[in-house]
Amino acid sequence: MAQPCRLVVIEANGVIYIDFTGSQILQQLVTDLRRRGVDVAVARLESERAQQAAARTGLIAALGDDRMFRSVEDAIRGRQSRSQNSPFAGY
């Protein structure tokens, strides 16, 4: 039996700006996925302009600072370490 998805990593290397509407849509998606037990992380949001816009529009606050990673691999490892330390590991 296939395991359900528990993590979505948004690889954001090519993102150079995040507008208000896009941020609001992503925040709603994060909320919806978390309700379903799926964690969301962002990897490689390298553009200073995009980082500032993500902070200003509330996207980083919605995700949580601990869900921003330098690489996709780091995001996956972060999820694995949270799962191993969680009372809900394997959930």
Protein Blocks (a to p, Z undefined) as FASTA:
>chain_A
ZZddfbdcddfklpcbdcfklmmmmmmmmmmmmmnopacddehilblklmmmmmmnommm
mnopklccfbfklmmmmmmmmmmmpckgoZZ
